[in-house]
């Protein structure tokens, strides 16, 4: 299994827009080969949103991730977030 994990730090007034953007990212992957699931989580106490996409393999993720990136390429993350998001590509060990 392979996972993409993103941690976002939204500005308080942009949380809803960032959640919608994260959902658009996930929706663009609907039906992609090897996609297991996509999730958006919120930790209100920490003030973060977490995106998690689970894949059968890294190669299958690489073959389809462009669809999700294209769906959000025009979204103004620099105005929605307090700081740059953190992204991790996680391999099952």
N, CA, C and O atoms as CSV, one atom per row, in Angstrom:
chain,resi,resn,atom,element,x,y,z
A,1,UNK,N,N,0.849,-1.172,0.000
A,1,UNK,CA,C,0.000,0.000,0.000
A,1,UNK,C,C,0.894,1.233,0.000
A,1,UNK,O,O,2.017,1.207,0.503
A,2,UNK,N,N,0.372,2.311,-0.574
A,2,UNK,CA,C,1.085,3.575,-0.670
A,2,UNK,C,C,0.123,4.687,-0.261
A,2,UNK,O,O,-1.067,4.621,-0.573
A,3,UNK,N,N,0.621,5.699,0.427
A,3,UNK,CA,C,-0.248,6.781,0.904
A,3,UNK,C,C,0.345,8.141,0.579
A,3,UNK,O,O,1.554,8.357,0.664
A,4,UNK,N,N,-0.544,9.050,0.204
A,4,UNK,CA,C,-0.208,10.468,0.098
A,4,UNK,C,C,-0.838,11.126,1.312
A,4,UNK,O,O,-2.019,10.923,1.592
A,5,UNK,N,N,-0.061,11.903,2.022
A,5,UNK,CA,C,-0.559,12.598,3.205
A,5,UNK,C,C,-0.212,14.069,3.071
A,5,UNK,O,O,0.949,14.411,2.843
A,6,UNK,N,N,-1.203,14.949,3.208
A,6,UNK,CA,C,-0.972,16.393,3.149
A,6,UNK,C,C,-1.519,17.023,4.410
A,6,UNK,O,O,-2.609,16.683,4.870
A,7,UNK,N,N,-0.752,17.942,4.962
A,7,UNK,CA,C,-1.184,18.679,6.144
A,7,UNK,C,C,-1.283,20.151,5.746
A,7,UNK,O,O,-0.300,20.761,5.323
A,8,UNK,N,N,-2.482,20.708,5.888
A,8,UNK,CA,C,-2.759,22.087,5.509
A,8,UNK,C,C,-3.048,22.915,6.760
A,8,UNK,O,O,-3.623,22.427,7.733
A,9,UNK,N,N,-2.636,24.171,6.706
A,9,UNK,CA,C,-2.800,25.108,7.823
A,9,UNK,C,C,-3.658,26.277,7.338
A,9,UNK,O,O,-3.126,27.335,7.001
A,10,UNK,N,N,-4.980,26.095,7.300
A,10,UNK,CA,C,-5.842,27.133,6.724
A,10,UNK,C,C,-5.961,28.368,7.612
A,10,UNK,O,O,-5.906,28.289,8.839
A,11,UNK,N,N,-6.125,29.508,6.947
A,11,UNK,CA,C,-6.518,30.712,7.666
A,11,UNK,C,C,-7.967,30.488,8.111
A,11,UNK,O,O,-8.735,29.855,7.388
A,12,UNK,N,N,-8.350,30.989,9.273
A,12,UNK,CA,C,-9.691,30.708,9.798
A,12,UNK,C,C,-10.831,31.016,8.820
A,12,UNK,O,O,-11.803,30.265,8.752
A,13,UNK,N,N,-10.721,32.099,8.075
A,13,UNK,CA,C,-11.801,32.463,7.161
A,13,UNK,C,C,-11.768,31.686,5.845
A,13,UNK,O,O,-12.659,31.851,5.012
A,14,UNK,N,N,-10.760,30.848,5.649
A,14,UNK,CA,C,-10.631,30.096,4.405
A,14,UNK,C,C,-10.789,28.592,4.596
A,14,UNK,O,O,-10.612,27.830,3.646
A,15,UNK,N,N,-11.116,28.160,5.793
A,15,UNK,CA,C,-11.207,26.727,6.062
A,15,UNK,C,C,-12.207,26.042,5.142
A,15,UNK,O,O,-11.900,24.994,4.573
A,16,UNK,N,N,-13.389,26.608,4.987
A,16,UNK,CA,C,-14.414,26.001,4.137
A,16,UNK,C,C,-13.979,25.891,2.690
A,16,UNK,O,O,-14.228,24.875,2.042
A,17,UNK,N,N,-13.331,26.928,2.175
A,17,UNK,CA,C,-12.872,26.897,0.783
A,17,UNK,C,C,-11.777,25.859,0.586
A,17,UNK,O,O,-11.721,25.189,-0.446
A,18,UNK,N,N,-10.913,25.731,1.573
A,18,UNK,CA,C,-9.838,24.740,1.476
A,18,UNK,C,C,-10.408,23.324,1.548
A,18,UNK,O,O,-9.936,22.432,0.843
A,19,UNK,N,N,-11.413,23.111,2.390
A,19,UNK,CA,C,-12.065,21.801,2.447
A,19,UNK,C,C,-12.690,21.471,1.093
A,19,UNK,O,O,-12.552,20.349,0.606
A,20,UNK,N,N,-13.373,22.436,0.485
A,20,UNK,CA,C,-13.966,22.214,-0.836
A,20,UNK,C,C,-12.895,21.868,-1.865
A,20,UNK,O,O,-13.101,20.995,-2.708
A,21,UNK,N,N,-11.766,22.540,-1.799
A,21,UNK,CA,C,-10.664,22.271,-2.714
A,21,UNK,C,C,-10.119,20.854,-2.515
A,21,UNK,O,O,-9.833,20.148,-3.482
A,22,UNK,N,N,-9.982,20.456,-1.268
A,22,UNK,CA,C,-9.489,19.104,-0.974
A,22,UNK,C,C,-10.474,18.065,-1.490
A,22,UNK,O,O,-10.063,17.016,-1.985
A,23,UNK,N,N,-11.767,18.344,-1.380
A,23,UNK,CA,C,-12.772,17.429,-1.913
A,23,UNK,C,C,-12.693,17.373,-3.440
A,23,UNK,O,O,-12.866,16.304,-4.025
A,24,UNK,N,N,-12.434,18.512,-4.093
A,24,UNK,CA,C,-12.287,18.535,-5.549
A,24,UNK,C,C,-11.085,17.698,-5.980
A,24,UNK,O,O,-11.141,16.995,-6.989
A,25,UNK,N,N,-10.012,17.773,-5.222
A,25,UNK,CA,C,-8.818,16.964,-5.487
A,25,UNK,C,C,-9.190,15.482,-5.454
A,25,UNK,O,O,-8.867,14.728,-6.372
A,26,UNK,N,N,-9.865,15.082,-4.397
A,26,UNK,CA,C,-10.268,13.684,-4.264
A,26,UNK,C,C,-11.269,13.255,-5.317
A,26,UNK,O,O,-11.167,12.153,-5.857
A,27,UNK,N,N,-12.244,14.117,-5.619
A,27,UNK,CA,C,-13.253,13.783,-6.623
A,27,UNK,C,C,-12.632,13.556,-7.995
A,27,UNK,O,O,-13.111,12.724,-8.766
A,28,UNK,N,N,-11.571,14.291,-8.300
A,28,UNK,CA,C,-10.907,14.143,-9.599
A,28,UNK,C,C,-10.246,12.781,-9.754
A,28,UNK,O,O,-9.952,12.357,-10.872
A,29,UNK,N,N,-10.015,12.101,-8.649
A,29,UNK,CA,C,-9.389,10.776,-8.684
A,29,UNK,C,C,-10.394,9.634,-8.716
A,29,UNK,O,O,-10.011,8.468,-8.804
A,30,UNK,N,N,-11.667,9.963,-8.646
A,30,UNK,CA,C,-12.704,8.933,-8.610
A,30,UNK,C,C,-12.537,7.962,-9.780
A,30,UNK,O,O,-12.516,8.374,-10.940
A,31,UNK,N,N,-12.421,6.692,-9.472
A,31,UNK,CA,C,-12.280,5.662,-10.494
A,31,UNK,C,C,-10.863,5.442,-10.994
A,31,UNK,O,O,-10.653,4.617,-11.883
A,32,UNK,N,N,-9.885,6.155,-10.450
A,32,UNK,CA,C,-8.499,5.982,-10.889
A,32,UNK,C,C,-8.010,4.575,-10.543
A,32,UNK,O,O,-8.269,4.083,-9.445
A,33,UNK,N,N,-7.307,3.928,-11.468
A,33,UNK,CA,C,-6.788,2.588,-11.191
A,33,UNK,C,C,-5.875,2.587,-9.967
A,33,UNK,O,O,-4.957,3.402,-9.872
A,34,UNK,N,N,-6.123,1.694,-9.054
A,34,UNK,CA,C,-5.290,1.553,-7.870
A,34,UNK,C,C,-5.663,2.434,-6.698
A,34,UNK,O,O,-5.094,2.300,-5.615
A,35,UNK,N,N,-6.628,3.348,-6.904
A,35,UNK,CA,C,-7.041,4.194,-5.789
A,35,UNK,C,C,-7.904,3.383,-4.831
A,35,UNK,O,O,-8.881,2.758,-5.242
A,36,UNK,N,N,-7.545,3.396,-3.576
A,36,UNK,CA,C,-8.310,2.677,-2.552
A,36,UNK,C,C,-9.323,3.626,-1.913
A,36,UNK,O,O,-10.505,3.295,-1.813
A,37,UNK,N,N,-8.870,4.792,-1.485
A,37,UNK,CA,C,-9.776,5.766,-0.882
A,37,UNK,C,C,-9.078,7.105,-0.722
A,37,UNK,O,O,-7.850,7.191,-0.715
A,38,UNK,N,N,-9.905,8.164,-0.592
A,38,UNK,CA,C,-9.406,9.516,-0.357
A,38,UNK,C,C,-10.215,10.097,0.797
A,38,UNK,O,O,-11.433,9.932,0.859
A,39,UNK,N,N,-9.532,10.774,1.703
A,39,UNK,CA,C,-10.192,11.308,2.895
A,39,UNK,C,C,-9.701,12.722,3.188
A,39,UNK,O,O,-8.554,13.067,2.906
A,40,UNK,N,N,-10.585,13.527,3.754
A,40,UNK,CA,C,-10.234,14.845,4.274
A,40,UNK,C,C,-10.619,14.853,5.749
A,40,UNK,O,O,-11.766,14.587,6.108
A,41,UNK,N,N,-9.647,15.159,6.590
A,41,UNK,CA,C,-9.852,15.188,8.041
A,41,UNK,C,C,-9.566,16.582,8.567
A,41,UNK,O,O,-8.783,17.335,7.988
A,42,UNK,N,N,-10.216,16.912,9.678
A,42,UNK,CA,C,-9.983,18.194,10.326
A,42,UNK,C,C,-9.675,17.966,11.802
A,42,UNK,O,O,-10.366,17.208,12.483
A,43,UNK,N,N,-8.632,18.631,12.282
A,43,UNK,CA,C,-8.335,18.688,13.709
A,43,UNK,C,C,-8.544,20.141,14.118
A,43,UNK,O,O,-7.658,20.978,13.939
A,44,UNK,N,N,-9.715,20.434,14.666
A,44,UNK,CA,C,-10.054,21.816,15.009
A,44,UNK,C,C,-9.124,22.370,16.084
A,44,UNK,O,O,-8.753,23.542,16.036
A,45,UNK,N,N,-8.750,21.548,17.039
A,45,UNK,CA,C,-7.879,22.021,18.114
A,45,UNK,C,C,-6.514,22.435,17.570
A,45,UNK,O,O,-5.967,23.460,17.978
A,46,UNK,N,N,-5.970,21.651,16.661
A,46,UNK,CA,C,-4.661,21.976,16.079
A,46,UNK,C,C,-4.771,22.964,14.926
A,46,UNK,O,O,-3.767,23.542,14.510
A,47,UNK,N,N,-5.997,23.166,14.399
A,47,UNK,CA,C,-6.193,24.094,13.296
A,47,UNK,C,C,-5.647,23.608,11.971
A,47,UNK,O,O,-5.188,24.403,11.150
A,48,UNK,N,N,-5.696,22.296,11.761
A,48,UNK,CA,C,-5.172,21.739,10.510
A,48,UNK,C,C,-6.224,20.905,9.796
A,48,UNK,O,O,-7.164,20.385,10.397
A,49,UNK,N,N,-6.024,20.799,8.487
A,49,UNK,CA,C,-6.766,19.866,7.649
A,49,UNK,C,C,-5.764,18.863,7.124
A,49,UNK,O,O,-4.637,19.218,6.780
A,50,UNK,N,N,-6.178,17.600,7.063
A,50,UNK,CA,C,-5.286,16.546,6.606
A,50,UNK,C,C,-5.948,15.807,5.455
A,50,UNK,O,O,-7.084,15.348,5.567
A,51,UNK,N,N,-5.230,15.699,4.357
A,51,UNK,CA,C,-5.694,14.918,3.227
A,51,UNK,C,C,-4.944,13.598,3.197
A,51,UNK,O,O,-3.728,13.559,3.384
A,52,UNK,N,N,-5.674,12.521,2.962
A,52,UNK,CA,C,-5.068,11.194,2.915
A,52,UNK,C,C,-5.624,10.442,1.717
A,52,UNK,O,O,-6.832,10.233,1.613
A,53,UNK,N,N,-4.748,10.041,0.823
A,53,UNK,CA,C,-5.138,9.204,-0.307
A,53,UNK,C,C,-4.374,7.892,-0.203
A,53,UNK,O,O,-3.148,7.880,-0.094
A,54,UNK,N,N,-5.107,6.797,-0.238
A,54,UNK,CA,C,-4.516,5.473,-0.156
A,54,UNK,C,C,-4.550,4.821,-1.536
A,54,UNK,O,O,-5.573,4.841,-2.220
A,55,UNK,N,N,-3.439,4.253,-1.926
A,55,UNK,CA,C,-3.259,3.655,-3.248
A,55,UNK,C,C,-2.720,2.236,-3.124
A,55,UNK,O,O,-2.120,1.869,-2.114
A,56,UNK,N,N,-2.939,1.463,-4.149
A,56,UNK,CA,C,-2.387,0.111,-4.193
A,56,UNK,C,C,-0.865,0.148,-4.361
A,56,UNK,O,O,-0.159,-0.726,-3.858
A,57,UNK,N,N,-0.358,1.176,-5.079
A,57,UNK,CA,C,1.085,1.288,-5.268
A,57,UNK,C,C,1.467,2.723,-5.630
A,57,UNK,O,O,0.624,3.520,-6.043
A,58,UNK,N,N,2.734,3.029,-5.471
A,58,UNK,CA,C,3.241,4.350,-5.833
A,58,UNK,C,C,3.128,4.573,-7.343
A,58,UNK,O,O,2.782,5.670,-7.780
A,59,UNK,N,N,3.414,3.556,-8.130
A,59,UNK,CA,C,3.325,3.692,-9.586
A,59,UNK,C,C,1.913,4.043,-10.034
A,59,UNK,O,O,1.739,4.869,-10.929
A,60,UNK,N,N,0.905,3.431,-9.430
A,60,UNK,CA,C,-0.479,3.748,-9.791
A,60,UNK,C,C,-0.848,5.168,-9.374
A,60,UNK,O,O,-1.596,5.845,-10.080
A,61,UNK,N,N,-0.332,5.625,-8.237
A,61,UNK,CA,C,-0.558,7.002,-7.825
A,61,UNK,C,C,0.073,7.946,-8.844
A,61,UNK,O,O,-0.568,8.906,-9.272
A,62,UNK,N,N,1.297,7.691,-9.231
A,62,UNK,CA,C,1.998,8.560,-10.181
A,62,UNK,C,C,1.285,8.622,-11.529
A,62,UNK,O,O,1.347,9.639,-12.220
A,63,UNK,N,N,0.615,7.545,-11.899
A,63,UNK,CA,C,-0.079,7.500,-13.187
A,63,UNK,C,C,-1.348,8.345,-13.201
A,63,UNK,O,O,-1.821,8.714,-14.276
A,64,UNK,N,N,-1.911,8.661,-12.040
A,64,UNK,CA,C,-3.197,9.369,-11.994
A,64,UNK,C,C,-3.194,10.686,-11.230
A,64,UNK,O,O,-4.137,11.465,-11.366
A,65,UNK,N,N,-2.190,10.954,-10.451
A,65,UNK,CA,C,-2.210,12.137,-9.587
A,65,UNK,C,C,-2.332,13.437,-10.384
A,65,UNK,O,O,-2.814,14.438,-9.855
A,66,UNK,N,N,-1.904,13.437,-11.642
A,66,UNK,CA,C,-2.028,14.642,-12.464
A,66,UNK,C,C,-3.484,15.089,-12.602
A,66,UNK,O,O,-3.755,16.281,-12.752
A,67,UNK,N,N,-4.416,14.146,-12.550
A,67,UNK,CA,C,-5.844,14.479,-12.643
A,67,UNK,C,C,-6.273,15.343,-11.457
A,67,UNK,O,O,-7.000,16.323,-11.621
A,68,UNK,N,N,-5.822,14.972,-10.285
A,68,UNK,CA,C,-6.170,15.720,-9.071
A,68,UNK,C,C,-5.481,17.072,-9.046
A,68,UNK,O,O,-6.089,18.077,-8.678
A,69,UNK,N,N,-4.231,17.099,-9.431
A,69,UNK,CA,C,-3.495,18.370,-9.427
A,69,UNK,C,C,-4.119,19.359,-10.410
A,69,UNK,O,O,-4.202,20.554,-10.125
A,70,UNK,N,N,-4.554,18.862,-11.558
A,70,UNK,CA,C,-5.192,19.739,-12.551
A,70,UNK,C,C,-6.500,20.322,-12.015
A,70,UNK,O,O,-6.856,21.456,-12.338
A,71,UNK,N,N,-7.209,19.552,-11.204
A,71,UNK,CA,C,-8.501,20.004,-10.667
A,71,UNK,C,C,-8.356,21.173,-9.703
A,71,UNK,O,O,-9.313,21.916,-9.491
A,72,UNK,N,N,-7.189,21.347,-9.122
A,72,UNK,CA,C,-7.002,22.407,-8.130
A,72,UNK,C,C,-5.883,23.383,-8.488
A,72,UNK,O,O,-5.497,24.208,-7.660
A,73,UNK,N,N,-5.365,23.301,-9.696
A,73,UNK,CA,C,-4.196,24.107,-10.059
A,73,UNK,C,C,-4.438,25.613,-9.968
A,73,UNK,O,O,-3.494,26.375,-9.757
A,74,UNK,N,N,-5.677,26.047,-10.123
A,74,UNK,CA,C,-5.971,27.485,-10.066
A,74,UNK,C,C,-6.470,27.939,-8.695
A,74,UNK,O,O,-6.858,29.097,-8.536
A,75,UNK,N,N,-6.465,27.059,-7.718
A,75,UNK,CA,C,-6.948,27.427,-6.390
A,75,UNK,C,C,-5.871,28.244,-5.662
A,75,UNK,O,O,-4.696,27.878,-5.699
A,76,UNK,N,N,-6.253,29.333,-5.007
A,76,UNK,CA,C,-5.280,30.249,-4.381
A,76,UNK,C,C,-4.816,29.796,-2.997
A,76,UNK,O,O,-5.109,30.442,-1.991
A,77,UNK,N,N,-4.097,28.689,-2.959
A,77,UNK,CA,C,-3.633,28.153,-1.684
A,77,UNK,C,C,-2.809,29.169,-0.907
A,77,UNK,O,O,-2.858,29.186,0.323
A,78,UNK,N,N,-2.059,30.012,-1.595
A,78,UNK,CA,C,-1.216,30.990,-0.909
A,78,UNK,C,C,-2.038,32.018,-0.132
A,78,UNK,O,O,-1.535,32.616,0.819
A,79,UNK,N,N,-3.299,32.229,-0.528
A,79,UNK,CA,C,-4.146,33.148,0.236
A,79,UNK,C,C,-5.030,32.415,1.241
A,79,UNK,O,O,-5.565,33.038,2.159
A,80,UNK,N,N,-5.188,31.122,1.084
A,80,UNK,CA,C,-6.030,30.337,1.986
A,80,UNK,C,C,-5.274,29.778,3.180
A,80,UNK,O,O,-5.880,29.453,4.201
A,81,UNK,N,N,-3.965,29.663,3.062
A,81,UNK,CA,C,-3.197,28.973,4.100
A,81,UNK,C,C,-2.244,29.902,4.835
A,81,UNK,O,O,-1.682,30.833,4.258
A,82,UNK,N,N,-2.079,29.624,6.124
A,82,UNK,CA,C,-1.158,30.389,6.972
A,82,UNK,C,C,0.286,30.176,6.529
A,82,UNK,O,O,1.108,31.090,6.587
A,83,UNK,N,N,0.576,28.974,6.092
A,83,UNK,CA,C,1.925,28.636,5.631
A,83,UNK,C,C,1.809,27.498,4.618
A,83,UNK,O,O,0.737,26.920,4.439
A,84,UNK,N,N,2.896,27.192,3.974
A,84,UNK,CA,C,2.905,26.156,2.949
A,84,UNK,C,C,2.506,24.802,3.560
A,84,UNK,O,O,2.886,24.468,4.682
A,85,UNK,N,N,1.744,24.054,2.796
A,85,UNK,CA,C,1.320,22.731,3.286
A,85,UNK,C,C,2.517,21.782,3.312
A,85,UNK,O,O,3.530,21.993,2.645
A,86,UNK,N,N,2.356,20.742,4.102
A,86,UNK,CA,C,3.378,19.704,4.196
A,86,UNK,C,C,2.833,18.484,3.453
A,86,UNK,O,O,1.664,18.129,3.605
A,87,UNK,N,N,3.680,17.850,2.654
A,87,UNK,CA,C,3.249,16.667,1.927
A,87,UNK,C,C,4.204,15.508,2.158
A,87,UNK,O,O,5.422,15.676,2.213
A,88,UNK,N,N,3.613,14.328,2.290
A,88,UNK,CA,C,4.407,13.127,2.529
A,88,UNK,C,C,3.933,12.020,1.591
A,88,UNK,O,O,2.737,11.874,1.337
A,89,UNK,N,N,4.876,11.255,1.089
A,89,UNK,CA,C,4.600,10.077,0.286
A,89,UNK,C,C,5.075,8.889,1.108
A,89,UNK,O,O,6.271,8.713,1.338
A,90,UNK,N,N,4.125,8.081,1.542
A,90,UNK,CA,C,4.411,7.048,2.548
A,90,UNK,C,C,4.314,5.650,1.957
A,90,UNK,O,O,3.321,5.287,1.325
A,91,UNK,N,N,5.361,4.881,2.176
A,91,UNK,CA,C,5.403,3.497,1.717
A,91,UNK,C,C,5.207,2.569,2.902
A,91,UNK,O,O,5.801,2.760,3.963
A,92,UNK,N,N,4.378,1.576,2.709
A,92,UNK,CA,C,4.140,0.558,3.725
A,92,UNK,C,C,5.440,-0.186,4.003
A,92,UNK,O,O,6.090,-0.668,3.076
A,93,UNK,N,N,5.821,-0.284,5.277
A,93,UNK,CA,C,7.062,-0.997,5.635
A,93,UNK,C,C,6.808,-2.082,6.646
A,93,UNK,O,O,7.739,-2.776,7.054
